[in-house]
Amino acid sequence: MGPQQLRAATASPSAGFGRFGISSPAITHSYRVLQRGLLNDANDIASLVGEKAPLIGSNAVNTLKSTDSMASPPIRTWIGPALFCALMYALYNIFIKKGSASIHPVLGGVILQFVAAILGCFLLSILVFREGWEDMNYDNEGIMWAVWAGVAVGAAEILSFVVSGMGVQSMQSIPIIIGGSVLFGTILGYTVLHEALTYRGWLGVGLIAVGIAMVGTDPGGAGGIHG
């Protein structure tokens, strides 16, 4: 290769990306501009990745938290309020049984809900007075489900008066109503809320079903055990 051919090779643009340098000032300037542009693009991409990385990490953490929130908390943190709630449900059914023989089921259910509404408004006013209305977080979906829960509990209260008014023993009606709510709640929690139980939990549900069947078919009266 002669001197002229060597100069032509080193002056070609493609040679600048090889092992030879670029001898032309114009081409060298263009190559440096291109190099700076590529470097700026790389820096822009790196800055974008750096900005998005914390967001991705936060979403991953939130996903993990939402997954962990599906697990139940330790039993010692909720067993007390749960047992007290069960006691209130038992008293609720006992009071319904005592009054069902002398009041219309619908009227009894309305009075029951009216008293519950007064108590709820009283507690709500205390909370608003102490903490302000701003802490009462809610949205349209929460209000909708609260309304449906009110419809369901209203129907349950009226039907409780109906069942108790038929003369069914409270020792039979209460276990069936409360135990039945456990069965339906478990089924709906599994099918609608996509919650899960271990085999031990499902065994407990099966035992509840067996207990409900035994209580419901018990003849009572003669031969029964009285307190």
N, C-alpha and C positions, 0 to 999 in steps of 0.2 A: 504494500500500500504506500503510495507516494505522499509527499507533504500536503499537496492540495486535497487529496482524498481524505487525509486525516483531519484537516481543518474542516472539510465539509461534514465529516461525521460528527466532530465535536460541536459543530454549529447547529446540528439538527435538533429540533425540539425533543424527539424521542430519546436522544442520547442523554438528555438531562436527567432522565429517570434511570439511567444505567450507571456504568462505572466511570464515564467520562464527564467532565465538567462542561458547562455551557459557556462558550466564549463570547456570544453575542450579548451586548448590554441590554438590548430591548427584550430579548428572550429571557435573560436572567431576571429582569425586572418583572416580567409577566409571571414567571415561575414563583418568584417571591410573593407576589400579590395573591396568587392561587394558594400558596402554602399558608399565608396568613388567614385567608378565607376559610380554608379547611380547619385551621386551628381554632378560629372563632366559633365555627359550627360545632366543633368538638366540645369547646367550653360551654356553649349554650346547652348542648345535650346533657353535659355533666351537671350543669346547674339545675336543669329541669328534673333530672333523676334525683338530685339532692333534695329538691323541694318536695317531690312526690314520695320519696322514701318514708318520711315520717308519717304521711297520710296512710300509706299502705300498712305500716306497722301499727298505727292506731286502729285501722279497720280490723286487722288480724287480732289485736288484743280485744277489741269489742266483740268480735265473733267468738273468741274463746270465753269471754265473760258471759255472753248470752247462752253459750252451751253449758257453762258451769251453773248458770242460774236455774237450769232445768232440774238439777239435783236438789233433793230435799235438804234443808238445814239440819243440824243436830237435833235429836228429839228433845233434849233438855230445854231447848229454846222455845218450843211451841207446845209441849205436852200439857203444861199448866193451863194456858188459855183454851186449848182444845177441849180439855176435860171440863172446864167451867162452861164452855159453850154447850157441851153435851148435857151438863146438868140443867142449863137453861132450857134446852130443847125438851128434856124430860119434864120439867115443871110446866112448860108450855102445853105439852100433851095432857098432863094431869089436870091442869086448869080447864082445858077444853072438855075433857071427859066429865069433870064436875058440873060444867055449865051446859053441856050439850042437851040434857034432858029438858031444859026449861028455857031455851032460846032458839029462834030460827037460825039455821046454819049461816045463811047469808048475812043476817043482822049481826050474829056473833063474829063473823069474819070481818065485817066492816068496823065494828067497835074495836076489835083486836088491832087492825091496821091503823085505826085512828089514834089509839093510844101509843102504838109504836112510832107513828109519825110525830106525835107531840114530844116523845122522848128523844127522837132523833133531832128534831129542830132545837130542842133545848141543848143537847150536846154540841150541835153545830154552832149555835150562837156563842157558846163558851169558847170554842176553838177560834172562831172569827174574832171575838173580843180579845183573846190573848195573843193570837199570832197574826191576825189580819187576813183579809180575803185573798191576798196575793198568794198565800201558801196553799190555797184550795185549788190544786191543779186538777184540771179536767179537760176533756175534749168531747167532740160529738159522739165518737165511738163509745167512750166511757158512759156517757149519758144514755145512749141507746141500750147498752147491755144492762145498765141499772134499771131502766124501765122494764125490760124483759124479765129481769130477776124479780121485780115487783109483781109482774103478772103471774109468774110461776109461784111465788110464795103466797100471793093472795088466793090462788086456786088451791094450793096445798092447805091453807088455813080453813077454807070453807069445806073442803073434802074431809079434813080432820073432824070438824064438827059433825058432818054427815055420818062418818064411820062410827064415831063415839056415840052418836044419837041412836044408832041401831042396837045398842046394848052390848057391844063387844067389850070384853074385859080390857082394861088398859094394859094389863100384863101381856095381852096378846097383840093389841093394836099398836102399842108403842114400839115393841121390838120389830114388828113387821114394817111399820112405816119408816122408822129410822134405819133398820137394817136394809130395807128395800132401797132407800136413798143411797146407801153405801154401794149396793150392787149397781144401780143405775148410774151413780156417779163414777164408778170404776169403768163401766163400759163406755160411757160418754167421754171420760178422760182419755181412754185408749183410742177410740175411734175418731173423736172430734179434735181433741187437744194434742193427740199423738204423744201422750205421756207413756211411761213404761213402769212395769213392776218386775221384780225378780220372781223366781219360782216360789219362793217363800211367801211373797205378797199375794200371788195368785192362789196359793194354798189357803191363806187366810180368808180370801174372798170366797173360796169354795166352802170353807167351814161356816162362814156367815150365811151362805145360801142354805146349807144343811140346817143350821140353827133356826133360820126363818121358817123352813118347812116343818121342823119339829114343833115350833111354837104355834104355827098357824093351824096345824092339824090336831093340836092338843084339845081334848074335849072339855077340860076344866070341870067345874062343879063337883060332882061326887068323886071322891077319891083324890081330890086335889089337895095341895099343900098350902095352907093359909098361914099368914103371918100373925 
